[in-house]
Amino acid sequence: MVNLGLSRVDDAVAAKHPMFIQRKFPYPLQWSLLVAVVAGSVVSYGVTRVESEKCNNLWLFLETGQLPKDRSTDQRS
């Protein structure tokens, strides 16, 4: 019998389903954690950048009454 969390599975069933067999990661835990932290930071930065841009666009709309894409850098009439 093989223990899988709270349940026990027969060895023959575990052999037929390779997902039940615990595999060792090819890299140490430190590298796996480092990759997870870096990936999380990159995703967090991307989400924060998008949300900040939306907030900035709303602020400009409330101040000027125009959407930022409608505004041009040339202020001549």
N, C-alpha and C positions, 0 to 999 in steps of 0.2 A: 504494500500500500504506500501511496505517496500522499503527503500532506500538502494541500493547496489552500492556504488560508485557514478557514474554519472547516473545510470539507476534506474528506479522504477519498482518493481516487485509486482504483486498481492500477497496477503497473502496466497491464496490457492496454487499458484505456489511455493512460498517459503516453505510452509509446506510439499509439495511433494518432495522437494529437500533439504535434511538436510544440504548440504554444504552451502546453502545461509544463514542459521541461524548462527549468530555470536555466537561462544562459548567463554566462559571465560577460560583462561588458568588456570590450577590447581595451578600454582605457581606464586608468584609475579614477576613483570617485572625484578626486580634486579637479581633474580635467573636465569631467562631465558637469560638475557644478560651475566651473568657470565658463563653459560654453553656454549653460543655461542662464547665468547672470548676464553675460554679454548679449545674448539674444533678447532677453527681457528688457535690457536697457535700450537696445536699438528700437524695439517695438514701442516702448514707452516714449522715447524721444519722438518717433514718428507721429504717434497719437497726440502728444502734447503740441507738436508743431501745427498739426491740422486744426486742433481745437483753438489754439491761439490765433490762427489766421481767421477762423470764423468769428471769434470775439472781436478781433481788430476790424473786420469788415462791418460788423454790427455797430461798433462804436463810431466808425466813420459815417455810416448811414444815419445814425441818430444825430450826429453833429452837423452834417451837411445836407441831409435829405436826398443824397445821391448814392447810388451804389459805387463802390470803389472802381469797378470796371468802367463805369460811365465817366469817371473823372479822367481828365487828361493832365499831363504834366505841363502843358502849355496853357498859361492863364490868360492869354490874349483873347480879346473878343472880336 
